[in-house]
Amino acid sequence: MSGNNSYGSSWADQWDHNPDPMPVAANSNKNTGGGGGGGVAGKYGKKVGVKTKEVAVTGAKKVKHGASVGIQWIKDKYHKTTAQKH
């Protein structure tokens, strides 16, 4: 079996003919200029983190409001059907 090269390769290696993307660590070294100044991540990381938190909070509020409206709609429907039975 050692003569067959396909046994040691993964599915992606056998069927994916696109080049692999560069690792994040290799790209960050180019952006820092080799000086270790933090690069792009150090420059914009805090701003992106704050924006991500704002988006997450806004999304959570929308989900909470949607769930509240949905539950109220179900309660109203149930109340209408039970009120007709009496």
N, C-alpha and C positions, 0 to 999 in steps of 0.2 A: 504494500500500500504506500510505501514511502516514495515510490516513483510517480505517483499521481499528485500533482500540485493542487488540485481542487479540494482535497481533504483538509488542508491547512488554512484555506481561505474562508472568510465569512461570506454570507449571501451578498452583502454590499460589494465586497471585493470582486465577486464573480460577475455580478449583473449591473452594477452602477459604474458607468464609464465616465462620469463627471469627476473633475478633480476635487479632492478633499479641501474644505475651507481651511484657512489659516487659523491656528489656535489663538485664543484671545491674548495669551501671554506674549506671543511673538509680535502681535500688532501693538501692544501697549509699549513695548520697548522702543519702537520706532517713533511713537508720539512723544516720548519723554526726552528724546534727544540724547539718551544715554546718561543724563545727569541725575536721574532719580527724583525729579521734581514733581512727581505725581501724575503727570500727563493729563490726558483728557478726563480720565476718571476722577482725578483729584480736583480738577477744575470745575467740572459740571456735576459730579456725583451728588453733592448736597442739594443742588437745585432740582435734579431729577428725582431725588428721594422725597423732597417736599411736594413736588408736583404729583408723584405717584401716590403719596398719602392723601392728598386732596381729592384725587380721582377715586381712590378707594372709599373715602368717606362719603363722597357724593353718590357713588354707586350703592353703598350700603343704605343710605337714606332713601334712594329710589326703590330699592328692594323692599324696605320696611313699609314705605307708603303703598306700594303695589300690593303687598300682602294684606295690609290693613283694609284697603279698598276691596280686595277679593273676598276676605272673610266677611266684611259687612254685606256684600252682595249675596253671599251664601245665606247669611242670617236673614236677610230680607226675603229671599226666595222661600226659605223654610217657614218663616212667619206667615207668608201669604198662603202657603198650602195648608198649614195647621189652622189658620183662622177660618178657612172655608169649610173645614170639617166640623166645626162646632156649631 
